[in-house]
Amino acid sequence: MSNSTPSLSDKDFLIAFGLDYVNCQSIDISHEDDSIIVHLTLSPRAHLCPVCSTSTSKIKGYSLRKIKHSVLHPLPCIIHYRARRYVCPVCAKTFFEHNPFISGNLKVSVATVYNVLKELKRPENTFQSVANTFHMSPSSVSNIFDKHIQVGRLPLSDCICFDEVYAFHSDTSDYVCVLLDYSSKNIIDLLPSRKKRFLSDYFYTIPLDERKRVKYVSFDMWHTYRDITNVMLPNAKCIVDKFHVLQDLHRRVDRVRIDVMHHFNSIINQLKQKKAILKQNQQSLSPEEQDLLQTADINYYLLKKFDYLLYKTKTLDPNAEKRLNRKLNRYLNQYDTYHLILQIDPILKEAIEIKDDIHYFYRHNTYENAESRLNELIITCRTSNVASLQKFSDTLTQWKSEIINSFIKIPSINKKMNNALIENRNKSIKLIKHSSNGYTNWNRFRARVLYSLNDNIHMNQITDT
């Protein structure tokens, strides 16, 4: 080590470590095994005794402490810090001098802890990837996270959302229940189960006054959420997410499409088999059978390739540019193709028209007239010739009040509630799970999700020990 004026590179190191030459008695920098080793001793100065507050400059001895530091990332950097130990002349208490690198008995610098937690804020990063970045072991990174991140439940707000996501497997459940504050967009809490008994026990631990603050609750068509809301959140109105209602509707309409498509596929296979047998006897299909085969082939093609047109939310433009479809040997745009599909089967056409009516219902109705229009749609579905939509009328009846409530414009946010925001959070939760190939420690997984996805948990909440 050298006590002379440091070189420019030494000064750069001192600045990086938050020091200046006055505070540094000696510094020596070397390279060993692709790592940078910094031998450092701080300048002596008077310290206050942590017990009796007596000022002392009496040195008892030195201890060598090896500290991993991320300031020189991406190169591994280890500080060989010659830590000075003082002794109090009054109470004989011994203690280490203050330093800018570490707190307590840590073996990594405070800056490294800060940078590790900063990287873990990003959902796509894993403990392994962060460990590789800072030349640490994954267990060291997870220990830093567990030690410095303890995230509690956020308070309930006037608008909350329930949803579940397949993200953590436990003995009691494969689904994680997510509670979201719709106003702040933060996750209130993450629960290891969506079962009714578990949710009841959870909400019982929350004071009744806090639960009474909740005015609106949005969820998918999971009966448990409605039951829990009605019992545990006495002042809340239940809202069923419209996208889940439409998703159920689309599945039923798509089932009709697939059944019609399978019908034509069966005709195609039968006629092709017959054609092959007749060919062996130097015979061919009749003109009627050939026309039937061609029609079935075209209809199957339309239902298979252009199914997405059935669920277009925007009105198709009949004046859009037409392009040649070689299969159909004609020029078409999406509007023309859509109307060709409507002509294929009367049951499918009826299902599509009812689907369009329900979409129109969500786009153009208000809370004041939603009930009367919904009653009309229930009758339309129940009296239709489409069996799957007859059953869908039961779904609309079971969730009638919750569907009507979905038209309420919430005063505090001046818009309607839905589960789109919480679905977005679910994607990030799945990213955290898939990036790490799953978690086995529930507390760590919960803390990681809340820490990564909530804006109100920042680095300044991290406390040193």
ZAFIRO-345167 format. One line per field, with one value per residue (C-alpha): residue in three letters; residue number from 1; x, y, z. Coordinates in nm, 4 decimals. Example, Ala and Ser with C-alpha at 12.3 -4.5 7.8 and 13.67 -1.06 7.14 Angstrom:
BEGIN
volo (ALA:SER);
bator (1:2);
c1 (1.2300:1.3670);
c2 (-0.4500:-0.1060);
c3 (0.7800:0.7140);
END
This chain:
BEGIN
volo (MET:SER:ASN:SER:THR:PRO:SER:LEU:SER:ASP:LYS:ASP:PHE:LEU:ILE:ALA:PHE:GLY:LEU:ASP:TYR:VAL:ASN:CYS:GLN:SER:ILE:ASP:ILE:SER:HIS:GLU:ASP:ASP:SER:ILE:ILE:VAL:HIS:LEU:THR:LEU:SER:PRO:ARG:ALA:HIS:LEU:CYS:PRO:VAL:CYS:SER:THR:SER:THR:SER:LYS:ILE:LYS:GLY:TYR:SER:LEU:ARG:LYS:ILE:LYS:HIS:SER:VAL:LEU:HIS:PRO:LEU:PRO:CYS:ILE:ILE:HIS:TYR:ARG:ALA:ARG:ARG:TYR:VAL:CYS:PRO:VAL:CYS:ALA:LYS:THR:PHE:PHE:GLU:HIS:ASN:PRO:PHE:ILE:SER:GLY:ASN:LEU:LYS:VAL:SER:VAL:ALA:THR:VAL:TYR:ASN:VAL:LEU:LYS:GLU:LEU:LYS:ARG:PRO:GLU:ASN:THR:PHE:GLN:SER:VAL:ALA:ASN:THR:PHE:HIS:MET:SER:PRO:SER:SER:VAL:SER:ASN:ILE:PHE:ASP:LYS:HIS:ILE:GLN:VAL:GLY:ARG:LEU:PRO:LEU:SER:ASP:CYS:ILE:CYS:PHE:ASP:GLU:VAL:TYR:ALA:PHE:HIS:SER:ASP:THR:SER:ASP:TYR:VAL:CYS:VAL:LEU:LEU:ASP:TYR:SER:SER:LYS:ASN:ILE:ILE:ASP:LEU:LEU:PRO:SER:ARG:LYS:LYS:ARG:PHE:LEU:SER:ASP:TYR:PHE:TYR:THR:ILE:PRO:LEU:ASP:GLU:ARG:LYS:ARG:VAL:LYS:TYR:VAL:SER:PHE:ASP:MET:TRP:HIS:THR:TYR:ARG:ASP:ILE:THR:ASN:VAL:MET:LEU:PRO:ASN:ALA:LYS:CYS:ILE:VAL:ASP:LYS:PHE:HIS:VAL:LEU:GLN:ASP:LEU:HIS:ARG:ARG:VAL:ASP:ARG:VAL:ARG:ILE:ASP:VAL:MET:HIS:HIS:PHE:ASN:SER:ILE:ILE:ASN:GLN:LEU:LYS:GLN:LYS:LYS:ALA:ILE:LEU:LYS:GLN:ASN:GLN:GLN:SER:LEU:SER:PRO:GLU:GLU:GLN:ASP:LEU:LEU:GLN:THR:ALA:ASP:ILE:ASN:TYR:TYR:LEU:LEU:LYS:LYS:PHE:ASP:TYR:LEU:LEU:TYR:LYS:THR:LYS:THR:LEU:ASP:PRO:ASN:ALA:GLU:LYS:ARG:LEU:ASN:ARG:LYS:LEU:ASN:ARG:TYR:LEU:ASN:GLN:TYR:ASP:THR:TYR:HIS:LEU:ILE:LEU:GLN:ILE:ASP:PRO:ILE:LEU:LYS:GLU:ALA:ILE:GLU:ILE:LYS:ASP:ASP:ILE:HIS:TYR:PHE:TYR:ARG:HIS:ASN:THR:TYR:GLU:ASN:ALA:GLU:SER:ARG:LEU:ASN:GLU:LEU:ILE:ILE:THR:CYS:ARG:THR:SER:ASN:VAL:ALA:SER:LEU:GLN:LYS:PHE:SER:ASP:THR:LEU:THR:GLN:TRP:LYS:SER:GLU:ILE:ILE:ASN:SER:PHE:ILE:LYS:ILE:PRO:SER:ILE:ASN:LYS:LYS:MET:ASN:ASN:ALA:LEU:ILE:GLU:ASN:ARG:ASN:LYS:SER:ILE:LYS:LEU:ILE:LYS:HIS:SER:SER:ASN:GLY:TYR:THR:ASN:TRP:ASN:ARG:PHE:ARG:ALA:ARG:VAL:LEU:TYR:SER:LEU:ASN:ASP:ASN:ILE:HIS:MET:ASN:GLN:ILE:THR:ASP:THR);
bator (1:2:3:4:5:6:7:8:9:10:11:12:13:14:15:16:17:18:19:20:21:22:23:24:25:26:27:28:29:30:31:32:33:34:35:36:37:38:39:40:41:42:43:44:45:46:47:48:49:50:51:52:53:54:55:56:57:58:59:60:61:62:63:64:65:66:67:68:69:70:71:72:73:74:75:76:77:78:79:80:81:82:83:84:85:86:87:88:89:90:91:92:93:94:95:96:97:98:99:100:101:102:103:104:105:106:107:108:109:110:111:112:113:114:115:116:117:118:119:120:121:122:123:124:125:126:127:128:129:130:131:132:133:134:135:136:137:138:139:140:141:142:143:144:145:146:147:148:149:150:151:152:153:154:155:156:157:158:159:160:161:162:163:164:165:166:167:168:169:170:171:172:173:174:175:176:177:178:179:180:181:182:183:184:185:186:187:188:189:190:191:192:193:194:195:196:197:198:199:200:201:202:203:204:205:206:207:208:209:210:211:212:213:214:215:216:217:218:219:220:221:222:223:224:225:226:227:228:229:230:231:232:233:234:235:236:237:238:239:240:241:242:243:244:245:246:247:248:249:250:251:252:253:254:255:256:257:258:259:260:261:262:263:264:265:266:267:268:269:270:271:272:273:274:275:276:277:278:279:280:281:282:283:284:285:286:287:288:289:290:291:292:293:294:295:296:297:298:299:300:301:302:303:304:305:306:307:308:309:310:311:312:313:314:315:316:317:318:319:320:321:322:323:324:325:326:327:328:329:330:331:332:333:334:335:336:337:338:339:340:341:342:343:344:345:346:347:348:349:350:351:352:353:354:355:356:357:358:359:360:361:362:363:364:365:366:367:368:369:370:371:372:373:374:375:376:377:378:379:380:381:382:383:384:385:386:387:388:389:390:391:392:393:394:395:396:397:398:399:400:401:402:403:404:405:406:407:408:409:410:411:412:413:414:415:416:417:418:419:420:421:422:423:424:425:426:427:428:429:430:431:432:433:434:435:436:437:438:439:440:441:442:443:444:445:446:447:448:449:450:451:452:453:454:455:456:457:458:459:460:461:462:463:464:465);
c1 (0.0000:0.1053:0.0593:0.1577:-0.0857:-0.2981:-0.2922:-0.5835:-0.7234:-0.7058:-0.8968:-1.1611:-1.1983:-1.2291:-1.5044:-1.6865:-1.6685:-1.7980:-1.4636:-1.2009:-0.8273:-0.8583:-1.0727:-0.8478:-0.5197:-0.4098:-0.5410:-0.3870:-0.5589:-0.4604:-0.6007:-0.6328:-0.8161:-1.0252:-1.1244:-1.0274:-0.8921:-0.8891:-0.6815:-0.8126:-0.7598:-0.9577:-0.8018:-0.8293:-1.0700:-1.2554:-1.5732:-1.8522:-1.9013:-2.2380:-2.3007:-2.1990:-2.1377:-1.7827:-1.5534:-1.2528:-0.9577:-0.8046:-0.7484:-0.7682:-0.6775:-0.7614:-0.9648:-0.9530:-1.2994:-1.3590:-1.6529:-1.8134:-1.8853:-2.0902:-1.9596:-1.7224:-1.9825:-1.9460:-1.6048:-1.6030:-1.4707:-1.3635:-1.2570:-1.0005:-1.0958:-0.8639:-1.1321:-1.0162:-1.1637:-1.1882:-1.2194:-1.4024:-1.1837:-1.4873:-1.6988:-1.4418:-1.6884:-1.5162:-1.6662:-1.5735:-1.5237:-1.7943:-1.7462:-1.9381:-1.9275:-2.1247:-2.3713:-2.3473:-2.1885:-2.2772:-2.0273:-2.1542:-2.1598:-2.4695:-2.4386:-2.4467:-2.7584:-2.9207:-2.8313:-2.9446:-3.2851:-3.3087:-3.2613:-3.5144:-3.7720:-3.7959:-4.0306:-3.8274:-3.5137:-3.4524:-3.2393:-3.0000:-2.9683:-2.9105:-2.6534:-2.4691:-2.4758:-2.3163:-2.0917:-2.2753:-2.4506:-2.8301:-2.8664:-2.6881:-2.9260:-3.2314:-3.0985:-3.0579:-3.4130:-3.5618:-3.3752:-3.4654:-3.8103:-4.0988:-4.4174:-4.7419:-5.0973:-5.2118:-5.5359:-5.8622:-5.9929:-6.3382:-6.2817:-6.1117:-6.0799:-6.0618:-5.8952:-5.6934:-5.3843:-5.2132:-4.8775:-4.7972:-4.8724:-4.9433:-5.1033:-5.4345:-5.4586:-5.3073:-5.4371:-5.3154:-5.5835:-5.4973:-5.6584:-5.6097:-5.6753:-5.8452:-5.7828:-5.4086:-5.3434:-5.1429:-5.1848:-5.3403:-5.2354:-5.1526:-5.3192:-5.2204:-5.5783:-5.9086:-6.1194:-6.4135:-6.2998:-5.9546:-6.0903:-6.3406:-6.0665:-5.8510:-6.1161:-6.2150:-5.8674:-5.9389:-6.1304:-6.4965:-6.4592:-6.1977:-6.4098:-6.7037:-6.5001:-6.5233:-6.8021:-6.7431:-6.5891:-6.5183:-6.4504:-6.5011:-6.7881:-6.6505:-6.9325:-6.6960:-6.5989:-6.9630:-7.0378:-6.7348:-6.8190:-7.1806:-7.0781:-6.7447:-6.7803:-7.1302:-7.1353:-6.9931:-7.1759:-7.0725:-6.9639:-6.9000:-6.6300:-6.7829:-6.4852:-6.5478:-6.9158:-6.8207:-6.5515:-6.8117:-7.0407:-6.7639:-6.6835:-7.0455:-7.0668:-6.7354:-6.8691:-7.1492:-6.8926:-6.6807:-6.9842:-7.0830:-6.7233:-6.7062:-7.0296:-6.8759:-6.5522:-6.7484:-6.9153:-6.5763:-6.4228:-6.7180:-6.7273:-6.3494:-6.3577:-6.6403:-6.4514:-6.1452:-6.3520:-6.5314:-6.1996:-6.0812:-6.3872:-6.3261:-6.6316:-6.6792:-6.9073:-7.2373:-7.2639:-7.4733:-7.2102:-6.9298:-7.1177:-7.1773:-6.8070:-6.7047:-6.9561:-6.8529:-6.4851:-6.5434:-6.7580:-6.5007:-6.2293:-6.4255:-6.5047:-6.1474:-5.9481:-6.1705:-6.3144:-6.1549:-6.3990:-6.6830:-6.5352:-6.4276:-6.5256:-6.5041:-6.7652:-6.6364:-6.6106:-6.7958:-6.5922:-6.2538:-6.0111:-6.0885:-5.8212:-5.8190:-5.8884:-5.7506:-5.9413:-6.2742:-6.1543:-6.3054:-6.2181:-6.3275:-6.2734:-6.3414:-6.6992:-6.7753:-6.6101:-6.8026:-7.1360:-7.0387:-6.9905:-7.3352:-7.4891:-7.3330:-7.5689:-7.8871:-7.8045:-7.4583:-7.6049:-7.8506:-7.5718:-7.3578:-7.6450:-7.7250:-7.3553:-7.3562:-7.6669:-7.4907:-7.1839:-7.4135:-7.5754:-7.2394:-7.1363:-7.4518:-7.6480:-7.6333:-7.7010:-8.0513:-8.1674:-7.9377:-8.1899:-8.4736:-8.2394:-8.0768:-8.4187:-8.4833:-8.1512:-8.2249:-8.5568:-8.3846:-8.1231:-8.3776:-8.6106:-8.3358:-8.2671:-7.9083:-7.8819:-7.5615:-7.7171:-8.0268:-7.7944:-7.6191:-7.9520:-7.9193:-7.5763:-7.7162:-7.9972:-7.7614:-7.5380:-7.8079:-7.7565:-7.3756:-7.3951:-7.6222:-7.3785:-7.0992:-7.2616:-7.2157:-6.9743:-6.7749:-6.7724:-6.4172:-6.2631:-6.5331:-6.5456:-6.6799:-6.4916:-6.3602:-6.0821:-5.8545:-5.6020:-5.5784:-5.5425:-5.2407:-5.0942:-5.1563:-4.9330:-4.6499:-4.7084:-4.6837:-4.3637:-4.2097:-4.3088:-4.1987:-3.8699:-3.7691:-3.9185:-4.1524:-4.1165:-4.1321:-4.1167:-4.4577:-4.3479:-4.0645:-4.2914:-4.5560:-4.2976:-4.1364:-4.4683:-4.5752:-4.2288:-4.1964:-4.5457:-4.6358:-4.5228:-4.5442:-4.2594:-3.9327:-3.5677:-3.5913:-3.8000:-3.5049:-3.3436:-2.9922:-2.9256);
c2 (0.0000:0.3555:0.6712:0.9035:1.1072:0.8595:0.8364:0.9458:0.5923:0.5751:0.9021:0.7604:0.4639:0.6895:0.8895:0.5661:0.4544:0.7902:0.8874:1.1541:1.1478:1.3088:1.0181:0.7499:0.6630:0.4159:0.2457:-0.0159:-0.1642:-0.4907:-0.7569:-1.1194:-1.3949:-1.1551:-0.9628:-0.6231:-0.6281:-0.3015:-0.2894:0.0030:0.1655:0.4682:0.7638:0.7585:1.0015:1.0442:0.8386:0.8546:0.5512:0.3865:0.3193:0.6351:0.8797:0.9561:1.0730:0.8469:0.8101:0.5133:0.2204:-0.1337:-0.3170:-0.3986:-0.6670:-0.7568:-0.7641:-0.8794:-0.6989:-0.7639:-0.4343:-0.3757:-0.0293:-0.1653:-0.3860:-0.5838:-0.6714:-0.8517:-0.6165:-0.7167:-0.4633:-0.5879:-0.3399:-0.3028:-0.2130:-0.0176:-0.1038:0.1647:0.1309:0.3719:0.4999:0.5392:0.2233:0.0052:-0.0664:-0.1677:-0.0927:-0.0696:0.2636:0.3984:0.3248:0.3904:0.0298:-0.1961:-0.1934:-0.4343:-0.7683:-0.7790:-0.9269:-0.7207:-0.3444:-0.1322:-0.0206:-0.3842:-0.4503:-0.1455:-0.2536:-0.6126:-0.4966:-0.2474:-0.5284:-0.7504:-0.4755:-0.5851:-0.8886:-1.0513:-1.0755:-1.3862:-1.4459:-1.6414:-1.3660:-1.0991:-1.3232:-1.3588:-0.9816:-0.9047:-1.2117:-1.3595:-1.6857:-1.7113:-1.7936:-1.4682:-1.2707:-1.4441:-1.3838:-1.0120:-1.0016:-1.1908:-0.9725:-0.6345:-0.6849:-0.7509:-0.6382:-0.6083:-0.5928:-0.2625:-0.1142:-0.1884:0.0887:0.1782:-0.0123:-0.3510:-0.6411:-1.0138:-1.2563:-1.5754:-1.6843:-2.0207:-1.9219:-2.1138:-2.4769:-2.5667:-2.8571:-2.6717:-2.4886:-2.4435:-2.0886:-1.7651:-1.5105:-1.1500:-0.8467:-0.5219:-0.1597:-0.0374:0.3302:0.3176:0.0152:-0.1490:-0.5069:-0.5079:-0.8624:-1.1992:-1.5038:-1.8701:-1.9909:-1.8736:-2.1186:-1.9795:-2.0976:-1.9462:-1.6132:-1.5962:-1.6459:-1.3865:-1.1136:-1.1871:-1.0656:-0.7265:-0.4807:-0.4378:-0.0584:-0.1091:-0.3669:-0.1268:0.1213:-0.1033:0.0199:-0.1745:-0.5154:-0.6469:-1.0151:-1.2909:-1.5380:-1.7320:-1.7776:-1.7716:-1.4094:-1.3019:-1.4966:-1.3526:-0.9992:-1.0238:-1.1546:-0.9868:-0.6539:-0.5456:-0.2069:-0.3291:-0.3720:-0.6751:-0.6205:-0.9064:-0.8307:-0.7906:-0.9505:-1.2773:-1.2670:-1.2126:-1.4782:-1.7326:-1.6169:-1.6490:-2.0021:-2.1026:-1.9392:-2.0941:-2.4330:-2.3866:-2.2930:-2.6000:-2.8311:-2.6949:-2.7244:-3.0864:-3.1584:-3.0406:-3.2206:-3.5440:-3.4909:-3.4226:-3.7392:-3.9575:-3.8281:-3.8514:-4.2135:-4.2847:-4.1084:-4.3270:-4.6471:-4.5381:-4.4481:-4.8089:-4.9187:-4.6377:-4.4508:-4.1023:-3.9093:-3.7843:-3.4115:-3.3556:-3.5258:-3.3248:-3.0016:-3.1115:-3.1912:-2.8548:-2.6669:-2.8556:-2.7894:-2.4147:-2.3865:-2.5769:-2.3462:-2.0325:-2.1547:-2.2687:-1.9801:-1.6779:-1.7607:-1.4422:-1.2317:-1.3538:-1.1726:-0.8441:-0.5586:-0.2944:-0.2705:-0.4178:-0.1747:-0.2921:-0.0462:-0.1771:-0.2921:-0.6369:-0.8973:-1.2161:-1.5324:-1.8160:-2.0805:-1.9099:-1.7689:-1.4275:-1.0850:-1.0291:-0.8046:-0.8937:-0.7662:-0.9998:-1.2956:-1.2362:-1.2405:-1.5577:-1.7232:-1.6052:-1.7896:-2.1245:-2.2399:-2.0855:-2.1937:-2.0427:-1.7227:-1.6952:-1.7496:-1.4797:-1.2308:-1.2847:-1.2450:-0.9127:-0.8026:-0.8686:-0.6750:-0.3868:-0.4096:-0.3508:-0.0701:0.1379:0.0985:0.2777:0.1767:0.3260:0.1088:-0.1926:-0.3999:-0.3785:-0.4505:-0.7404:-0.8947:-0.8831:-1.0533:-1.3280:-1.3994:-1.3908:-1.6468:-1.8685:-1.8835:-1.9222:-2.2386:-2.2484:-2.4956:-2.3473:-1.9990:-2.1350:-2.2402:-1.9025:-1.7402:-1.9174:-1.7583:-1.4131:-1.4742:-1.5941:-1.2891:-1.0391:-0.7825:-0.8040:-0.7459:-0.4447:-0.3084:-0.3253:-0.0222:0.1930:0.4824:0.4861:0.8426:0.8285:0.7235:0.8542:0.5347:0.1796:-0.1009:-0.4160:-0.6681:-0.5591:-0.4047:-0.7085:-0.9351:-0.7247:-0.7779:-1.1515:-1.1572:-1.0059:-1.2571:-1.5398:-1.3822:-1.3881:-1.7520:-1.8720:-1.6802:-1.8603:-2.1970:-2.1736:-2.0927:-2.3252:-2.0579:-1.8882:-1.5920:-1.5128:-1.5431:-1.3194:-1.0577:-1.0671:-1.0086:-0.7210:-0.5639:-0.5882:-0.4772:-0.2124:0.1465:0.2305:-0.0032:0.1764:0.1390:0.4021:0.1603:-0.0758:-0.0632:-0.1671:-0.3958);
c3 (0.0000:-0.0617:0.1474:-0.1401:-0.3477:-0.5440:-0.9217:-1.1397:-1.1477:-0.7679:-0.7450:-0.9761:-0.7437:-0.4418:-0.6124:-0.7022:-0.3382:-0.2136:-0.0615:-0.1129:-0.0552:0.2902:0.4142:0.2698:0.4424:0.1768:-0.1354:-0.3617:-0.6695:-0.8354:-1.0695:-0.9612:-1.1538:-1.3670:-1.0547:-0.9226:-0.5686:-0.3764:-0.0577:0.1446:0.4826:0.5962:0.7715:1.1534:1.3147:1.6401:1.6917:1.9459:2.1644:2.0733:2.4468:2.6366:2.3471:2.4623:2.1843:2.1380:1.9013:2.0842:1.8470:1.9797:1.6595:1.2984:1.1205:0.7520:0.5949:0.2382:0.0773:-0.2624:-0.4324:-0.7506:-0.8296:-1.0956:-1.2634:-1.4887:-1.3415:-1.0046:-0.7399:-0.3882:-0.1274:0.1232:0.3896:0.6904:0.9417:1.2445:1.5850:1.8545:2.2307:2.4620:2.7509:2.9783:2.9379:2.7562:2.4729:2.1486:1.8097:1.4411:1.2694:1.0405:0.6713:0.3459:0.2245:0.4541:0.7385:1.0285:0.9464:0.5781:0.3341:0.0423:0.0139:0.0680:-0.2964:-0.4068:-0.1991:-0.3554:-0.7097:-0.6519:-0.5286:-0.8138:-1.0665:-0.8869:-0.9340:-1.2982:-1.3329:-1.6108:-1.3951:-1.1867:-0.8793:-1.1030:-1.3654:-1.0997:-0.9318:-1.2637:-1.3142:-0.9787:-0.9561:-0.6607:-0.5829:-0.6307:-0.2615:-0.1695:-0.3908:-0.2446:0.1083:0.0332:-0.1007:0.1955:0.4434:0.3003:0.1453:0.3802:0.2076:0.3976:0.2722:0.1285:0.2693:0.0920:-0.1334:-0.2612:-0.5905:-0.5902:-0.8341:-0.7742:-1.0105:-1.0062:-1.1947:-1.2306:-1.0842:-0.7639:-0.6826:-0.3211:-0.1375:-0.1162:-0.4489:-0.7944:-0.8263:-0.6739:-0.5852:-0.6734:-0.5058:-0.6950:-0.6018:-0.9195:-0.8405:-0.7634:-0.9914:-0.7126:-0.5970:-0.2501:-0.1726:-0.3214:-0.1648:-0.2082:-0.2636:-0.4099:-0.2088:-0.0146:0.3291:0.2862:0.1568:0.4427:0.7006:0.5278:0.5240:0.8839:0.9841:0.8228:1.0457:0.9545:0.9238:0.6533:0.4714:0.4732:0.2693:-0.0360:-0.2647:-0.5875:-0.6563:-1.0060:-1.0811:-1.3353:-1.3181:-1.0197:-0.7678:-0.4685:-0.5340:-0.5346:-0.2157:-0.0369:-0.1472:-0.0304:0.3125:0.3875:0.2031:0.3088:0.1297:-0.2022:-0.5311:-0.7354:-1.0951:-1.3338:-1.5879:-1.9341:-2.1079:-1.9234:-2.0188:-2.3822:-2.3582:-2.2482:-2.5293:-2.7895:-2.6741:-2.7266:-3.0706:-3.1673:-3.0634:-3.3179:-3.5843:-3.5077:-3.5166:-3.8594:-3.9763:-3.8571:-4.0430:-4.3700:-4.2960:-4.2519:-4.5899:-4.7516:-4.6089:-4.7088:-5.0662:-5.1047:-4.9904:-5.2289:-5.5079:-5.4461:-5.4597:-5.7770:-5.9385:-5.8977:-6.0994:-6.3523:-6.2300:-6.0853:-5.8551:-5.9858:-6.0752:-5.7609:-5.5457:-5.7073:-5.6405:-5.2810:-5.2370:-5.3795:-5.1622:-4.8477:-4.9257:-4.9706:-4.6581:-4.4528:-4.5874:-4.4955:-4.1439:-4.0834:-4.2273:-4.1590:-3.8157:-3.6729:-3.8761:-3.6558:-3.3549:-3.5132:-3.2836:-3.5562:-3.8314:-4.1558:-4.4448:-4.7591:-4.9673:-4.8558:-5.1239:-5.2658:-5.3297:-5.5300:-5.3306:-5.5402:-5.3482:-5.4212:-5.7557:-5.6900:-5.5537:-5.1935:-4.8941:-4.5309:-4.5520:-4.8450:-4.6755:-4.3533:-4.5378:-4.7214:-4.3822:-4.2686:-4.5639:-4.4762:-4.2014:-4.0526:-3.6944:-3.7183:-3.8654:-3.5768:-3.3222:-3.4840:-3.4957:-3.1264:-3.0468:-3.2329:-3.0392:-2.7079:-2.8225:-2.9210:-2.5773:-2.4048:-2.6396:-2.6538:-2.3302:-1.9990:-1.6414:-1.6647:-1.9563:-1.9164:-1.7200:-1.9756:-2.2677:-2.0842:-2.0207:-2.3962:-2.4679:-2.2155:-2.3914:-2.7322:-2.6208:-2.4473:-2.7503:-3.0110:-3.2110:-3.0851:-2.7969:-2.6538:-2.6432:-2.4718:-2.1919:-2.2103:-2.1165:-1.7797:-1.7350:-1.8101:-1.5616:-1.2838:-1.3236:-1.4166:-1.1387:-1.1689:-1.5459:-1.4933:-1.2317:-1.4888:-1.6572:-1.3466:-1.3978:-1.0738:-0.9319:-0.7925:-1.1243:-1.3621:-1.5680:-1.5666:-1.3945:-1.5576:-1.5042:-1.7888:-1.5487:-1.3250:-1.6297:-1.7249:-1.3786:-1.4141:-1.7215:-1.5181:-1.2384:-1.4914:-1.6265:-1.2778:-1.2415:-1.5867:-1.5842:-1.2658:-1.3669:-1.0698:-0.6992:-0.4005:-0.1289:-0.1059:0.1085:-0.1304:-0.4360:-0.2812:-0.1795:-0.5245:-0.7003:-0.4741:-0.4820:-0.8611:-0.9597:-0.7024:-0.7487:-0.3789:-0.2763:-0.3427:-0.2604:0.0115:0.2164:0.2397:0.5825:0.6704:0.9604);
END
